[in-house]
Amino acid sequence: MVGSVQVGDGAPVSVQSMTTTKTDDVQATLIQIHELATQGADIVRVAVPHEADARALPLIVREGGVPIVADIHFSVRLAMMAVEAGVHALRLNPGNIRNPRHVKEVADAAKERRIPIRIGVNAGSLDKKLVAKYGRPTAEALVESALYEIGLLEEQGFYDIKVSVKHQNVPEMIAAYRQLADRTDAPLHLGVTEAGTPKQGVVKSTLGIGTLLAEGIGDTIRVSLTADPVEEVKYGKQILNALGLRKDTGDLVACPSCGRAELDVVALTEEVEAALEKMDLPPMQVAVMGCEVNGPGEARDADIGIAAGPGRGLLFSKGKQIGWVPHDRLVQSLLEEAQRIGDEIRAASGTTADGDGVVVTGAGRRPPTMSIGMGPPGE
């Protein structure tokens, strides 16, 4: 348990991110934590490289509203301050602390307070001996490092552990997590480290995280981007939604670029997407189609959809044909129907307009492999 969030053992896959503020700037840090939580972050990590950051933790934990993870690296003193502050988890590699007596001190304090520890192995910070042994940061090197770090905590009788083996190379990352999943039952935190800007980072993260989740590997994720951390949360949720592991955002289905379209489908879809983002709707699938080949079928299969033709479009709702709508009313009619269906969904589920999305399932520890059409390739 990371605060109120269960990680592993078949629990829903959680989405994490990390603040970019200086943690000792409490106001700025809390503002960013609240932004991340509003966008759907289940867990938020904050950096604690200095004593001033550790002193800020009690207020951040109290006012954060979501479970807070303290990111600690070399200092047993900062780790103990974070534990005393009541953080909900530590991100800490015991090998960095080195002194077994200090490792025991942290492990005992975390165990007493039921604070889990995430071991974070990263290709960029592997022990030089392991790099020399394997010639480079291979998947095998990451797994050996992770098992060593796990052993350091288990020697102290501490077992409330989750683990990550992040690599910037997607095939190496996938291989490392596959190997680690065969060697430990500890919950796994997935991520492609240093993935870059959203332009490339989203593709790398979707391939790495998505592949593993589709195989039933992974319990919590972070889409690491060189961007506003809010973007990490948005893309993380989209990965889970695309795999059917979470249902708290809508799914917009639209035509690809195609000469069969009878109108500007790109402009129409962008208009619908922008309008839907401003509406407070429960999860639903909306289809915007622009020709008579695939349009009617896709629109009929969605919760609501429009199949546009010359001068008009055919509106569908829950599989039923509603009727023809002129081009100048396509968007308005679609949004009105979306609101009506949204109200029906909420009434049936007993939720309100400000209710949380419903999580439907999660990845466990290697259930039967899912067969999923991944589409184009999309710490």
Buried (B, 14 or more C-beta within 10 A) or exposed (E): BBBEBBBBEEBBBBBBBBBEBBBBBBEBBBEBBBBBBEBBBBBBBBBBBBEEBBBBBBBBBEBBEBBBBBBBBEBBEBBBBBBEBBBBBBBBBBBBBEEEEBBBBBBBBBBEEEBBBBBBBBBEBBBEEBBEEBEEBBBBBBBBBBBBBBEBBEEBEBBBBBBBBBBBBBEBBBBBBBBBBEEBEBBBBBBBBBBBEBEEBBBBBBBBBBBBBBBBBBBBBBBBBEBBBBBBBBBBBBBBBBBEBBBBBBBBBBBEEEEEBBBEBBEBBEBBBEBBEEEEBBBBBBBBBBBBEBBBBBBBEBBBBBBBBEEBBBBBBBEEEBEEBEBEEBBEBBBEBBBEBBEEBBEEEEBEEEEEBEBEBBBBBEEEEEEBEEEEEBB
